[in-house]
Amino acid sequence: MAAICFYFQVHQPYRLKNFSFVKIGKDHFYEATAQNVEILNRVSDRCYLPANNLFLKLIKENEGKFKISYSISGTCLEQLHRHRPDVIASFRKLYETNCVEFLSETYYHSLAALYSLPEFERQVKLHEKAMNNILGVKTKVFRNTELMYQNGLADILDEMGYKMVLAEGSKKYLGKESSNQIFLAKNQKTKILPRNYILSDDIAFRFSDPAWSEFPLMAETFANWLHKIDDSTGSINMFMDYETFGEHRKTETGIFEFMRHLPAQILKDPNFHFATPSDLLKIKKPNAPLYDSPAWSSWADEDKDASAWTEDNMQKDALRKVYALERPLKALNKPDLIDVWGKLLTSDHFYYMSTRYRSDPTHQSFTPYNSPYDAYLNYMNVLSDFGGLLGI
């Protein structure tokens, strides 16, 4: 039976307030609290609560045959726990069905895997602890920030006890193989679950585009596309931002109605079933193909690499300077300052600085700044003040 694996990323950063040069040395609080709470409430009301309620209903209606998975960044989990306990409660209800899996990631949704192995490991352990304390969840499968993966990451995760990691299903990493199956890392120990980016993006990006040839997309049509994939032992892996539902694709687009009918349409064919990543981890398939990503891959943009966060000179400068604070900061052994620094590592800050994709509507929809330069200048002012606190 072919498996259908849905995974949703749940993330909200701590956005920075307007921090002008004159505040350096005078103001040591950096978060745009009112803005962060406003956005959290909006997304909770438009997406998290209605989507959670819908999926809980679908699990019950389909008698446990509908399964899904999530990862929630530590920064989002923290904010929900503080400001929206109703959303936390709704995630707990989903977990209690035994049809929902929560995955592990870096606590601050950071690029630490690219720049600091000790910090990466610290954040993964911090995230594990938060998931257990707040949701009562023990994670088994890993997904890195923005689905970033490189061959060496599998070895690190294997040592940390993770036997499966999610990745992007671009042809340049899969070779001639289909993404609709379970791969092995080059270490031949860690299983790789690659995203079917075409089907994922049909829902996440093209769904509400009236210029798309398949608009409007109906659940029956989409299910028929899946049913035509001829691999009875395969896994069709559809990964996307959870904010797709109700936030990026408004309720008026029909996105919730689409998902309300999709599970039943898929299950009409007895050769298809839903599975979580841990379900797929149990499958033993001989001669599994190798997933080879010698450089960092991600699910972002056409290039499917790390360039959206790391390519521009402003990004490089900011990343170099913020990670240079790690050694002197940790030598101080002050958890409150380490937490502030961790929030400054969140990948969104560097995404806002991208000039390469400045005209891209997806990038524009995420940034709170007028330009990448404004994002860089504001961040560096904050970093200058924070460095002053450390005596650097």
N, C-alpha and C positions, 0 to 999 in steps of 0.2 A: 504493500500500500504506500502510495506517495504521501509524504508529510507536507503540511503547510505550517510554516513557522513564522508567526508575527512577533516582531520585537519593536518596542517603542521607547525612544529616549525622552526622559523627563528632566529638563534642566532650566534653571533660572540663575543668572549670576548676581553678584553684588555689584551693581553699577556704581560708578564713581560720581560724586557730586562735582559741580563746577569748581575747580580748584585752581584759582589764578595764582600768579607768581607772588603777589603780595601776601598770600596766606602761608607761604613757606616759613616755617619756624614759629608760627602763631596758632595754627589750627591742625590738630593731629587726628581728627576724625574725617574719614574719606568717603564714606558711603552716602549715596543719594537715597536716604531712607524712605522719604515720602514717595519718590518715584518707584523704588523697588516694591514697596507695599502695594501701591496702586496697580502696577503691572501684575504682581502676584495675584491680587484679588480679581483682576479682570480675566486673567488666564484660568484661574481656578473656576470662576463662574461660567466662562465660555467653553472651556475644554475639560479640565481635570474632573470636576464633579459630574457633568453630563456624560462624558465619555466613560468614566468609571461606572456610573449607574447603568449605562447602556450595556457595557460588557458584562457586568454582573448579571443582568437580565438575560443576556444571550447565553451565558454559561448555564443558567438554570433552565432556560427554554430548550437548550440542546442537550440537557441531561449530562453535562460534564464533557461533552465531545468537543466543545469549543475551548481552545487553550491559547493563551497569549503570554508574552513576557515583557518585562520592563527593566530599565535601569534608571535610577533617580540619583542625580549628582548630590554630593553632600551639601553644597550650597543651597540647592533647592529644598532638600529634605529639612535642613535647618530652618529655612524661612517658612516652610509649610508647618513645621512643628510649632513655631513661635506664633504665626499669624493665622494659619488655616488648619486647625486641628480637625475640622470636618473632612478635609481632603485626606489627611492621614488616616482617619477612621475608615474612609471609603476604600483606600488602598489595602488596609488590613482585612476588610470584608472580602476583597478580591482574593487575597492570599489564602484566606480560610477555606476557599472552595477547592483547594488542591489542584486547580486548573491554571494557576498563575505562578510564574517564576520571576524572581527579581535577581538581576545580575550585579556583579561587582564592577567597580570602576575607580578612577582616581577621585578622591574626596572633593577636590576643588575644580574638577573638570579641567585639568591642567595639561600642559605639554611636558610634564616632568619626565616621561619616558624618553624624550628626546634629549634632555639636558642634565638630568641628575637621577641616577639609579637609586641612591639612598632616599631622596625625596619621593620618588615614585613609589617605592616600597612602603614608606611611611604613610603616604596618602591612601594606598590600597588598604592597609591595615586599619587606618582611621575610618575609612568607608565601611569596611566589614563590621567594625564595632558599632557605628551609627545605625546601620541597617538592622543589626540585632537588637540594639537598645530601643529604637523607635518603632520598628515594624515587626520585631520578633523574627527576623529572617536571617538564615544562614546561607550565604551565597556560594555557588559552586562553579559558575561559568563567568568568564571575564569579557568585558568589552571596554576597549580603551577610548579615551576622549576622541570624539568625531571619527570613530572606527579606525583610528590610526594603528597601523601594524607594520612591523618589520621583522625579518626572520629571527633576529636575536631575541625579540620579545617573547617568543615561545619558550625559550630556554629559561628566561627569568621567571615567567609564570609557572612553568613546570616545577621549579624549585619552591615556589610559593604555594604549590598544591593545586593549581588550576590545570585541568586537562582539556579544556576547550576555550577558544577565544573567537569572537566574531570579527569579520573583516569585510572589506569591499570586494565585490565580485567582478572587477574590471578584467577585460580580456588580457591586458598586459601582465596580470598576475596569475591568470588561470590557464594561459596558453590556449590550446584547442579544446579544453574541457568546458563542459557546461557548469554554470554556477549552481545548478539545482542538485547538489549532492554534498556530502561531507568530505572534506579534504584532510590531509595530514600536513603538518608543518614540516620543514626540512629536517627537524630533529627526529621525525617519524614517531613521535610520542604524543604530541599535542594535536588535538583535532581542531580544524578550522571550519567555521560555518560562514561561507561567503554570501553576501547580499545579492539578490537578483535586482540590480539597480533599475532595470527597465520597468518591471512590474511595480517596484516600490515607488518609483517616481511617477508612474501613471496615477497613483493615488495621491502622493504627497505634493506633486507640482502640476501635473497636466489636468487633473480632475476638473478644475473649475475654469479651464481655458477654452473659451468659445471658439477659438481658432483651431483647436485640436480636431483632427479628423474623427476621433471617437467620441467627441462631446455631443450630448451628455452621456457619461459612462454609467451604465446600469449594472447592478450586482450580477444579474444573470449573464450578461456579456462577459464580465470579468471572470466569473466562475468558469465559463466555457473556455476562455483562454487557458486557464489553469488545467482544465481537464484534457486539453490537447497536448500537454507536455507528457511525452511518452517515456516515463521512467518510473516503474512501479516501486523501485527501491530508493527513489530520490527524495530530496528535500527542497521545496521551493521556499526560499528565505526572503521575507519582505520586512525590511527594517526602515523606520522613518521616525521623525520627530513626533512626539505625542501631540504637540501643539498644532499638528496638521488638522486635528478635529476641533473645529469651532473657533480657532484663533487664526491660523494661516488660511484655512478654508472655512469660511463662515457657515453657520447653520443654514443660511439661505441658499447655499450652493447645493444642498442635498447630501452633504458628506455623511451626516449621521444616518439618514435614511438608507444610503448606500451600504453602510456597515451593518445596519439593522437586518438587512436581507442577505448579506453576503455569506455568513456561515451556513445557513440552510441551503443556499444555492450550491455551495461547494460540497456539502455532505450528501447532496442528491446522488453523487457518484460514489458508490461504496469502495472504490479503489483509492479514495482520498481521505485523509484524517488530519487533525490538527495536532501539533506537538510543540513542546517547549524545548529549548536547547538541551536541558538535562535529559529529556526523553531521547534526543538524538545522540547524546553522549554514550548512551547504553548500547547503541547499534554497533555491531562488529562487522565491518565490511572489508573483505580481503582486497588487496591491491588498490587501496584508495589513492587517488592522484595527489601529487604534492602541490601545495600552495607556495609559490616562490616570490617573495617580495624583498629583494635585497636592499631597497631604499624604502623610506616611509610612504605607505599608502594611506588613503583616507577616503571617506565617502563624499568629499567636497568637490564641487565644480567639475569641469570636464577633465582636468588633469589628474584627478583622483590621487593627489599627493598632499604634502604639508605646506605647499606654497601660499595658501590663503592666510597662513599665520606667521610664516617665517621668511618670506622671500625679500620683502622690501627692506631698504636700509633703516627706516624708522623702526620696523619690527625687530630687526637684528640688534639694533642699538638698545632698545627697551629690554629685550630678552637677555642680552648679555649682562646688562646692569642689574636687573632684578635677580638673576641667578647668582651673580657675584656676591650678593648679600647673604647667601646661605651659610657659609662657614662662620663668619663673625656673628651672625644672628643666632645660630644654634649653639655657639659657644657661650652666649649669654644665658641660655636655658630659661627663657621667659615665654611660657606657652601663649600668653595673650599677644605678644609681638609676633610669634611664629604664626599664629592664626591670621593676623592682619596680612603678613607676608604671603601666606597661602592664598588668601583671597586675591592678592595682586598677581598671582600666577594663573588665574582663570583664563582660559584660552580666548574668551570673548574680547578681552582688552586688546589683544593683538590682532584679532579679526577686524576690529574697527579701524585699525591702522592700514589696512590693505589698500594700496593705490591701484594695483593691477585689476581689481574687480570693482573699482569705484562706481562704474556705470551699471553694474549688474543689479537688477531689481531685488534679487534675493539678499545680497549684501546690504543694500540700502534699507531694506525693511527691518534689519536687525540693529543697525547702529543708532545710538542716541545723539551722535555728533553731526555737525554740518559738513565736516570733511575729515579724511584720514589724518591730516596734519593737526586738526583740533583735538582728535583722539590722542595722538602722540604727545602733544604739548601738555594736555591735561594730566595724562598718565605720568609724564616725566616730572611735572611739578609735585605730584603726590609722592613719587619715588624719591625726589630730592628731600622732601620734608621727612619721609620715613627714614632715609639714610641718616639725616641729622639726629633723629632719635637714637640711632645706634652709634652715633659718634663717628660716622663715616663721611 
